[in-house]
Amino acid sequence: MSPSTFAARLAGRRRRVAGAAVVLVCLGVLTLLYGAVAPRGSAATSTDPNVTEGKALYSKYSCASCHGLNGEGGSRAPSLIGVGAAAVDFQMGTGRMPAQYHGAQMPRKAPVTDEQEIQKIAAYVASLGAGPSIPNVDGWQKTDVALGGALFRTNCAQCHNFVGAGGALTYGRYAPALNEATPTQIYEAMITGPENMPVFGDKTITPAEKLAVINYVKTVQHEANPGGAGLGRIGPVSETFVGILVGLGLCVLFTLWLGTRA
């Protein structure tokens, strides 16, 4: 091998080693940057007794089996870092969590524990990363119902029906009825976006407007039906069906009666 050839090969090897070294350095820098900015729980060093008790309850109700020992998530459930206390209060307060099975959508059911324990678990999850807190809904009765109705019909009625009766979505999912939802749960749903629901930030619907939406939903829940039976209040489909069934049935019976008279 000539000296020039040997020198060329040596230079090529040096370039490959230098390139690999540059890649390793870049990966190391990226790892350090991610470690500096990635959200991580602070519950381990928290002195708040609610956080400490909430961590114990988190294990008691087997939340870690899906969401991970430190809320980091897993193959069956998302990470809880940064979801905030409001999401936990909503999911557990409506009985959707802990989930009994994994389906297209978790149905509403009775909570597995009381509100006090739920708020302690929410405090623990909130300590893992900043997120929406449990809202204060005081004063929703004093807001403008008409404004709430307009906002609801614009942003919510497409899925929940114009009176919150719920409706079907795609792939086995559905928008649940709101007849059992509390004012706090309605607000929490708007700021956390559970299931297929989008998040309505304060720039989209202000806190005061959210309270107006709550007032509208609670008003139609207890609103009378002066025109007769409500028929589930799900719109013109049920009303047309009953109209045809009853009206046409009565016409047929009347025609048969006329025939017997003849």
C-alpha positions in Angstrom: 0.0 0.0 0.0 1.4 3.3 -1.0 1.8 6.1 1.6 -0.7 8.3 -0.2 -3.4 5.5 -0.1 -2.7 4.8 3.5 -3.0 8.5 4.4 -6.3 8.7 2.5 -7.8 5.8 4.3 -6.6 7.1 7.7 -8.2 10.5 6.9 -11.5 8.7 6.0 -11.6 6.8 9.2 -10.9 10.0 11.2 -13.8 11.7 9.4 -16.1 8.8 10.3 -15.0 8.8 13.9 -15.4 12.6 14.1 -18.9 12.4 12.6 -19.9 9.7 15.1 -18.5 11.9 18.0 -20.5 14.9 16.8 -23.7 12.7 16.7 -23.1 11.5 20.2 -22.4 15.0 21.5 -25.6 16.2 20.0 -27.6 13.4 21.5 -26.1 14.1 24.9 -27.0 17.8 24.6 -30.6 16.9 23.6 -30.9 14.5 26.5 -29.7 17.2 29.0 -32.1 19.7 27.5 -35.1 17.3 27.7 -34.2 16.5 31.2 -34.2 20.2 32.1 -37.6 21.1 30.5 -39.6 17.8 30.8 -42.4 17.8 33.4 -41.7 15.6 36.3 -43.6 15.0 39.6 -42.7 16.8 42.7 -45.0 14.7 45.0 -42.0 12.8 46.4 -40.7 15.9 48.1 -44.1 17.5 48.9 -44.9 18.2 52.5 -48.7 18.7 51.8 -50.6 16.0 53.7 -53.3 15.9 51.0 -50.6 15.1 48.4 -49.1 12.4 50.6 -52.5 10.8 51.4 -53.5 11.2 47.7 -50.4 9.2 46.6 -51.5 6.4 49.0 -55.0 6.5 47.6 -53.6 6.5 44.1 -52.1 3.1 44.9 -55.1 1.9 46.8 -57.5 2.3 43.8 -55.0 0.8 41.4 -54.5 3.9 39.3 -50.8 2.9 38.9 -51.8 -0.3 37.1 -52.7 1.8 34.0 -51.2 5.3 34.5 -47.9 4.2 36.0 -46.4 4.4 39.5 -45.6 8.0 39.1 -48.3 9.0 36.7 -46.1 8.7 33.7 -48.7 6.7 31.7 -48.4 3.4 29.9 -49.7 1.4 27.0 -53.3 1.4 28.2 -53.6 4.9 29.7 -52.2 8.4 29.1 -49.7 10.2 31.3 -51.2 12.2 34.2 -48.4 14.7 34.3 -49.8 18.1 33.6 -53.5 17.1 33.4 -54.3 19.0 36.7 -56.7 18.5 39.5 -59.8 19.3 37.5 -59.4 16.3 35.2 -59.1 13.9 38.1 -62.1 15.4 39.9 -64.2 15.1 36.7 -63.1 11.6 35.8 -63.4 10.1 39.3 -66.4 12.3 40.3 -68.4 10.9 37.4 -67.3 7.4 38.0 -65.5 7.0 34.7 -62.3 6.3 36.6 -61.0 3.9 37.7 -62.0 2.2 34.5 -63.5 -1.3 34.9 -62.7 -2.1 31.2 -61.2 -0.5 28.2 -63.8 0.4 25.6 -64.6 3.0 23.0 -65.7 5.3 25.8 -66.0 5.1 29.6 -69.7 5.4 30.8 -70.8 7.5 33.7 -71.4 5.5 36.9 -71.3 5.9 40.7 -68.0 7.1 42.0 -65.9 4.4 43.8 -65.1 6.8 46.7 -66.2 10.1 48.3 -65.4 13.6 47.3 -62.8 14.1 50.0 -60.7 11.2 48.8 -61.1 12.2 45.2 -59.8 15.7 46.0 -56.7 14.2 47.7 -55.9 12.1 44.7 -56.5 15.2 42.5 -54.0 17.1 44.8 -51.4 14.3 44.2 -51.8 14.3 40.4 -51.7 18.2 40.4 -48.3 17.9 42.2 -46.9 16.0 39.2 -47.3 18.9 36.9 -49.2 22.1 36.4 -52.7 21.8 35.0 -56.3 23.1 35.3 -57.4 23.3 39.0 -60.8 22.5 40.3 -62.9 25.6 39.3 -65.0 27.8 41.6 -68.5 28.0 40.1 -70.1 30.2 42.7 -72.5 32.7 41.2 -73.6 30.7 38.1 -77.3 31.2 39.0 -76.8 35.0 38.5 -75.5 34.8 34.9 -77.4 35.4 31.7 -79.3 32.3 30.7 -80.0 33.6 27.1 -76.2 34.2 26.6 -75.5 30.7 27.9 -78.1 29.2 25.6 -76.5 31.0 22.6 -73.0 29.8 23.5 -74.3 26.3 24.1 -76.1 26.1 20.8 -73.0 27.4 19.0 -70.3 25.3 20.7 -72.0 22.2 22.3 -75.3 21.4 20.7 -73.7 19.7 17.7 -72.8 16.8 19.9 -74.8 17.1 23.1 -78.2 18.1 21.5 -79.7 21.6 22.0 -80.9 20.7 25.5 -78.0 18.5 26.6 -79.8 15.2 25.9 -76.7 13.7 24.3 -76.1 12.1 21.0 -74.2 9.4 19.0 -70.7 10.0 17.5 -68.5 7.8 15.4 -66.7 4.5 16.2 -69.0 3.6 19.1 -68.5 6.9 20.9 -71.2 9.3 22.1 -71.7 12.7 23.7 -73.3 11.9 27.1 -76.5 13.5 28.4 -75.9 16.3 30.8 -78.9 15.7 33.0 -76.7 14.3 35.9 -73.8 16.7 35.5 -73.1 19.1 38.3 -72.1 22.8 37.7 -68.5 21.9 38.7 -68.4 18.9 36.3 -69.8 21.0 33.4 -67.1 23.6 34.0 -64.4 20.9 34.4 -65.4 19.3 31.1 -65.0 22.6 29.3 -61.5 23.2 30.6 -60.1 19.6 30.4 -61.8 18.2 27.2 -62.7 14.6 28.3 -63.0 11.8 25.7 -63.8 13.5 22.3 -64.7 16.9 23.7 -62.4 19.8 22.8 -60.9 22.1 25.4 -62.6 25.5 25.6 -59.9 27.8 26.9 -60.6 31.1 28.5 -59.9 32.9 25.2 -62.6 30.9 23.4 -65.2 31.0 26.2 -64.4 33.3 29.1 -64.9 32.1 32.7 -68.1 34.3 33.0 -69.4 32.8 29.8 -68.7 29.3 31.1 -70.9 30.1 34.1 -73.6 31.3 31.7 -73.4 28.0 29.9 -73.8 26.2 33.2 -76.9 28.3 34.0 -78.5 27.4 30.7 -77.8 23.6 31.1 -79.2 23.6 34.6 -82.2 25.6 33.6 -83.2 23.3 30.8 -82.7 20.3 33.1 -85.6 21.4 35.2 -87.6 23.2 32.6 -91.3 22.2 32.2 -92.8 21.0 29.0 -96.0 23.0 28.6 -96.8 21.6 25.2 -97.2 18.1 26.5 -94.8 15.1 26.7 -91.2 15.9 26.3 -90.5 12.7 24.2 -86.9 12.7 25.5 -86.4 16.2 24.2 -84.1 14.9 21.5 -85.6 17.0 18.7 -87.9 16.7 15.7 -87.0 13.0 14.9 -88.8 11.6 17.9 -91.6 14.1 17.5 -92.2 13.2 13.8 -92.0 9.5 14.6 -94.7 9.8 17.3 -96.8 12.1 15.1 -96.8 9.6 12.2 -97.3 6.6 14.4 -100.1 8.0 16.4 -101.6 10.2 13.8 -101.6 7.6 11.0 -102.7 4.9 13.5 -105.7 7.0 14.5 -106.6 7.6 10.8 -106.5 3.8 10.1 -108.7 3.1 13.1 -111.1 5.8 12.1 -111.3 4.4 8.6 -111.9 0.9 9.9 -114.7 2.2 12.1 -116.3 4.0 9.2 -116.2 0.7 7.3 -118.0 -1.2 10.0 -120.6 1.6 10.1 -121.3 1.2 6.4 
